[in-house]
Amino acid sequence: GCYELIECNKRIDGYGNTYWIIKLFDFSSTIQVYCFNMNGYVKNLLPNSKVHIEATIKMINGHRYVRCAFLQAIRNQYHFNKSKALKVEPFLY
């Protein structure tokens, strides 16, 4: 779905690998998404930018989280407004 990016937080896991926790807003709710193997891309996203994201719910040690499968900046504001009208529900956990 299409969202507004609120914030990106860089983290390091126990193995020294970088990942990002991004917070997104879709005009009705916020969602927190974990992004792995996207370091070069995520660090260039700006707060309040519009993004298209595809995500999946994953389980680790009995805990559910939302993992990013695809992430792309939206450069065309018309595309974002059109998506808002179609209203894609976010993955919630």
Secondary structure, DSSP 8 states (H G I E B T S, - for coil): -EEEEEEEEEEE-TTS-EEEEEEEE-SS-EEEEEEES-HHHHTT--TT-EEEEEEEEEEETTEEEEEEEEEEE---HHHHHHHHHH-------
